[in-house]
């Protein structure tokens, strides 16, 4: 079949024709007959909003929204529809609005499957819908607020406290103070940060009736519940009165661990979904078959029965969280940086590279020396299963996608392992290789074939300026980034030497 170069991605004419299909919507869904695509497990029209979710990206739509729909389907509880709140960009809200909040999940393993999800009942943007979000958080029927805003969305300073000098944080603090004086958020200024908007909604709830609510962070951060509590409490203190005390008493902040690989959606994925669904879906997300959610049993209000959908509710999330961050996320980063440098486009390609597979296993071996096994989890089997998932070629998860935000991710995914092993008197060579890979990625900006490697990082300018200079002093310059490297790691001569050695090798290979 011929292709037309004027079409996106050199699409075939037949593939381009799929874009002219009717859009997915509630009305179109009624025409969906039995076939390759599954309809929502509950009637979306019958769902009442009980959850406000911040960060309406692909991960939430492939993970928490799916668990929530499954819980509603299994229990018959229709009180857990989701109000999804985007970040600054309204793109996802604009994509879902014509589709009545519906979208589909294309699961890619040995075989592909497609299901339509209806748990998101409305998708909004802070830029134009801040008052609506505040009212919904204050509504008596809402009892959960959840977050997937990425590490950089928490707006922390180097000490892990609220970054008050950040202009966006300052704007939200000022808006909260104004609402505290006036007693209303009905004409609220557009929110600038997710936690600022959340806190302003909590304040409206405090003023309205004071019913409890749980805030569920689902980002890859150590003790994400405790961190969110700290930052929200600091926001709340700006309102004065008894608001901060109410937050301490009535708002729960359970910690969580989430796991599902969700690569970027491609045009080929959209075309495959259109073939299966018979409708065009601008909100499509892609995911692997595996999914895991572990939540701390620290809720202060009603919640969906997520455990009925396969989630784990436990008194202590920390062992699960640390194992996942160090074994899965750390290995993901290693394959991303070293794989990208070698010219591997996807994580699957990098994981299939024998040299990088050995490096990944070595990193996991070092991480396991620092871990307390969670109840019922065999760490060696878990580590092996992670590498098998990474080798799934159907996902197409790119190395540059995983390489994003390294300055935020490395301290959480790898440097804790380094600090623990150094304290034991062991220099972690595999962690050193990962750190060297990140430094080389920043410094070179290209792979071994000369292709550009984009630096997508909240402090990209700082990283570029720090890396600039002779290759011989690169490691020393990068170790001076105190927002990335804790003193116990940056100041250890043995670790610095190991990183410098690996870095020199990587730079030689790239020459």
KOLROTOR-439603 format. One record per residue (C-alpha): x, y, z. Coordinates in steps of 0.2 Angstrom, whole numbers, padded with zeros to 4 digits, always signed. Example, Ala and Ser with C-alpha at 12.3 -4.5 7.8 and 13.67 -1.06 7.14 Angstrom:
+0062-0022+0039
+0068-0005+0036
***
This chain:
+0000+0000+0000
+0007+0017-0005
+0011+0031+0008
+0008+0049+0006
+0023+0059+0012
+0012+0074+0016
+0002+0064+0029
+0008+0064+0047
+0023+0052+0049
+0021+0046+0031
+0004+0038+0035
-0004+0026+0023
-0020+0034+0015
-0030+0021+0024
-0022+0025+0041
-0025+0043+0038
-0043+0039+0035
-0045+0033+0052
-0044+0051+0058
-0060+0054+0050
-0070+0042+0060
-0083+0048+0073
-0075+0053+0089
-0077+0043+0105
-0091+0050+0116
-0106+0043+0126
-0117+0044+0111
-0105+0035+0100
-0101+0022+0114
-0120+0016+0113
-0116+0010+0095
-0101+0000+0101
-0105-0019+0098
-0096-0034+0105
-0079-0035+0098
-0061-0031+0101
-0064-0016+0113
-0072-0017+0130
-0085-0004+0136
-0083+0005+0153
-0087-0007+0168
-0100+0005+0175
-0112+0017+0166
-0102+0034+0166
-0119+0043+0167
-0123+0036+0184
-0106+0041+0192
-0106+0056+0205
-0089+0065+0208
-0081+0059+0223
-0062+0061+0218
-0053+0077+0212
-0037+0072+0203
-0022+0084+0200
-0011+0079+0185
-0022+0072+0171
-0008+0064+0162
-0006+0047+0154
+0000+0039+0170
-0016+0043+0180
-0027+0038+0165
-0019+0021+0164
-0017+0018+0182
-0028+0026+0196
-0043+0030+0185
-0043+0011+0180
-0042+0005+0197
-0056+0017+0202
-0067+0011+0188
-0064-0007+0192
-0068-0004+0211
-0084+0005+0206
-0088-0010+0194
-0085-0023+0207
-0094-0015+0222
-0108-0006+0213
-0103+0010+0222
-0106+0025+0210
-0100+0039+0221
-0082+0039+0214
-0082+0048+0197
-0066+0059+0195
-0064+0077+0191
-0048+0078+0182
-0037+0094+0184
-0024+0097+0171
-0007+0106+0174
-0004+0122+0165
-0008+0116+0148
-0027+0113+0145
-0023+0100+0131
-0029+0085+0139
-0045+0093+0145
-0048+0100+0128
-0045+0082+0121
-0057+0074+0133
-0071+0087+0133
-0078+0082+0116
-0077+0064+0122
-0088+0066+0137
-0072+0062+0148
-0071+0045+0139
-0054+0038+0133
-0047+0021+0130
-0032+0011+0136
-0022+0001+0124
-0013-0013+0134
+0002-0020+0124
+0009-0037+0129
+0011-0053+0119
-0006-0048+0112
-0015-0031+0113
-0032-0026+0121
-0042-0011+0121
-0054-0005+0135
-0064+0012+0136
-0063+0020+0153
-0077+0031+0160
-0072+0035+0177
-0066+0053+0173
-0083+0063+0172
-0075+0080+0169
-0058+0087+0164
-0054+0105+0168
-0039+0117+0168
-0034+0128+0182
-0032+0143+0170
-0050+0144+0167
-0058+0132+0180
-0050+0137+0197
-0067+0141+0205
-0075+0125+0199
-0060+0115+0207
-0062+0124+0223
-0080+0121+0224
-0078+0103+0220
-0065+0100+0234
-0077+0109+0246
-0092+0098+0241
-0098+0086+0254
-0098+0072+0242
-0079+0073+0238
-0068+0064+0250
-0052+0060+0240
-0040+0071+0231
-0026+0063+0222
-0010+0068+0214
+0001+0063+0199
+0010+0080+0197
+0028+0073+0195
+0043+0076+0206
+0045+0094+0200
+0026+0098+0203
+0029+0099+0222
+0039+0115+0221
+0051+0111+0235
+0067+0120+0240
+0084+0111+0243
+0078+0108+0261
+0062+0099+0255
+0051+0114+0261
+0039+0124+0252
+0049+0135+0239
+0041+0152+0245
+0052+0162+0233
+0045+0153+0218
+0034+0166+0209
+0020+0153+0206
+0020+0148+0225
+0020+0166+0230
+0005+0169+0219
-0005+0155+0226
+0000+0160+0244
-0006+0178+0241
-0023+0171+0233
-0026+0160+0248
-0023+0175+0260
-0035+0185+0250
-0048+0171+0250
-0046+0169+0269
-0050+0187+0272
-0064+0188+0260
-0071+0171+0264
-0074+0165+0247
-0066+0158+0232
-0080+0160+0220
-0070+0173+0209
-0054+0165+0213
-0038+0170+0204
-0032+0156+0192
-0021+0144+0202
-0002+0143+0198
+0002+0127+0207
-0007+0110+0210
-0003+0111+0229
-0009+0129+0230
-0025+0125+0221
-0027+0110+0232
-0024+0120+0248
-0036+0133+0242
-0050+0120+0240
-0046+0113+0257
-0048+0130+0264
-0065+0132+0256
-0070+0115+0263
-0064+0120+0280
-0075+0135+0279
-0090+0126+0272
-0092+0111+0284
-0075+0104+0289
-0078+0086+0284
-0063+0076+0282
-0054+0072+0266
-0039+0061+0261
-0025+0068+0249
-0017+0053+0240
+0000+0057+0232
+0004+0044+0218
+0021+0052+0213
+0038+0043+0214
+0044+0051+0229
+0050+0044+0246
+0037+0045+0259
+0026+0055+0247
+0012+0056+0259
+0022+0064+0273
+0030+0076+0260
+0013+0081+0254
+0007+0084+0271
+0022+0095+0275
+0020+0106+0260
+0001+0108+0261
+0003+0112+0280
+0015+0126+0275
+0003+0133+0262
-0011+0131+0275
-0002+0142+0288
-0003+0157+0277
-0022+0157+0279
-0021+0159+0298
-0034+0155+0310
-0037+0137+0314
-0035+0131+0296
-0018+0123+0298
-0024+0114+0314
-0039+0107+0304
-0028+0101+0291
-0018+0091+0304
-0034+0084+0311
-0045+0081+0297
-0035+0078+0281
-0026+0061+0279
-0010+0060+0268
-0007+0041+0265
+0009+0036+0257
+0008+0026+0241
+0018+0016+0229
+0012+0015+0210
+0019+0005+0196
+0014+0003+0178
+0024+0007+0163
+0015+0020+0152
+0025+0025+0136
+0021+0040+0125
+0006+0036+0113
+0011+0036+0095
+0001+0038+0079
+0003+0020+0076
-0005+0017+0093
-0020+0028+0089
-0023+0020+0072
-0022+0002+0080
-0035+0008+0094
-0046+0016+0080
-0046-0001+0071
-0051-0010+0087
-0064+0003+0093
-0071+0009+0076
-0070+0027+0084
-0056+0040+0085
-0049+0043+0102
-0039+0059+0105
-0036+0053+0124
-0029+0036+0121
-0015+0030+0132
-0004+0015+0131
+0001+0003+0145
+0009-0013+0149
-0002-0027+0156
+0006-0026+0174
-0001-0014+0186
+0002-0012+0205
-0004+0000+0218
+0001+0000+0237
-0008+0012+0249
-0005+0016+0267
-0020+0013+0278
-0021+0031+0284
-0037+0038+0276
-0048+0050+0286
-0063+0049+0275
-0072+0037+0263
-0063+0030+0248
-0065+0018+0233
-0063+0000+0237
-0047+0000+0228
-0042-0017+0236
-0056-0025+0227
-0048-0020+0211
-0031-0027+0216
-0023-0013+0226
-0014-0017+0242
-0019-0008+0258
-0005-0009+0271
+0001-0001+0287
+0018+0002+0280
+0021+0007+0262
+0039+0011+0264
+0047-0006+0261
+0037-0007+0244
+0041+0011+0240
+0060+0009+0242
+0061-0007+0233
+0052+0000+0218
+0062+0016+0218
+0078+0007+0219
+0075-0009+0209
+0063-0003+0196
+0065+0016+0194
+0084+0016+0197
+0086+0002+0184
+0075+0012+0172
+0086+0027+0173
+0102+0017+0170
+0095+0009+0154
+0088+0026+0149
+0105+0036+0150
+0117+0022+0145
+0105+0016+0132
+0102+0033+0124
+0121+0036+0124
+0123+0020+0114
+0110+0025+0102
+0096+0014+0108
+0079+0022+0105
+0069+0012+0117
+0071+0004+0134
+0067-0013+0127
+0082-0011+0115
+0093-0006+0129
+0087-0020+0141
+0091-0032+0127
+0109-0026+0125
+0120-0039+0135
+0132-0026+0142
+0118-0015+0148
+0108-0030+0155
+0123-0034+0165
+0124-0016+0171
+0106-0017+0176
+0108-0033+0186
+0123-0026+0195
+0113-0011+0200
+0099-0021+0206
+0111-0032+0216
+0118-0016+0225
+0101-0010+0228
+0095-0027+0236
+0109-0025+0249
+0101-0010+0256
+0082-0016+0256
+0071-0024+0269
+0060-0036+0259
+0041-0031+0260
+0030-0044+0267
+0027-0058+0253
+0039-0051+0241
+0054-0060+0235
+0066-0046+0230
+0076-0057+0218
+0061-0063+0209
+0054-0045+0209
+0070-0039+0201
+0070-0052+0188
+0052-0048+0183
+0056-0030+0181
+0070-0033+0168
+0057-0045+0159
+0045-0031+0158
+0058-0019+0152
+0061-0031+0138
+0043-0030+0131
+0046-0023+0113
+0028-0019+0111
+0028-0004+0122
+0041+0007+0113
+0045+0016+0129
+0059+0028+0123
+0075+0031+0132
+0074+0050+0131
+0056+0050+0139
+0063+0040+0154
+0079+0052+0154
+0068+0067+0158
+0070+0076+0175
+0086+0068+0180
+0091+0081+0193
+0074+0077+0202
+0075+0058+0199
+0093+0053+0203
+0092+0057+0222
+0077+0047+0224
+0081+0032+0213
+0100+0030+0215
+0108+0041+0227
+0100+0034+0242
+0107+0017+0237
+0124+0025+0236
+0123+0033+0253
+0117+0017+0262
+0131+0007+0254
+0144+0020+0257
+0139+0020+0275
+0142+0001+0275
+0160+0004+0268
+0155-0001+0251
+0158+0009+0235
+0143+0005+0224
+0151+0004+0206
+0135+0001+0197
+0127+0017+0205
+0143+0026+0200
+0140+0020+0182
+0122+0026+0182
+0128+0043+0189
+0142+0044+0175
+0129+0040+0162
+0118+0055+0168
+0133+0066+0168
+0138+0061+0150
+0120+0063+0144
+0120+0081+0150
+0137+0085+0144
+0137+0077+0127
+0119+0080+0121
+0121+0067+0108
+0122+0048+0106
+0136+0038+0098
+0129+0041+0081
+0128+0060+0083
+0109+0061+0086
+0103+0074+0098
+0098+0069+0115
+0086+0082+0122
+0089+0088+0140
+0072+0090+0148
+0074+0095+0166
+0068+0108+0178
+0085+0115+0180
+0091+0112+0162
+0100+0129+0161
+0109+0126+0177
+0115+0108+0171
+0121+0115+0155
+0131+0129+0163
+0138+0117+0175
+0143+0104+0162
+0151+0117+0151
+0170+0116+0151
+0184+0103+0149
+0179+0085+0150
+0192+0082+0162
+0184+0092+0176
+0166+0087+0172
+0163+0075+0187
+0170+0088+0199
+0159+0101+0192
+0143+0091+0192
+0146+0085+0210
+0145+0103+0215
+0126+0103+0212
+0121+0102+0230
+0102+0101+0225
+0106+0084+0217
+0120+0076+0227
+0119+0075+0246
+0136+0079+0255
+0139+0061+0261
+0139+0055+0242
+0147+0070+0234
+0161+0071+0247
+0166+0053+0246
+0183+0051+0238
+0180+0033+0233
+0163+0036+0225
+0169+0052+0216
+0184+0041+0209
+0172+0028+0203
+0161+0040+0194
+0175+0049+0186
+0182+0032+0180
+0166+0027+0172
+0163+0045+0165
+0180+0045+0156
+0176+0028+0148
+0159+0034+0142
+0167+0050+0135
+0180+0040+0126
+0167+0028+0118
+0158+0043+0112
+0173+0051+0104
***
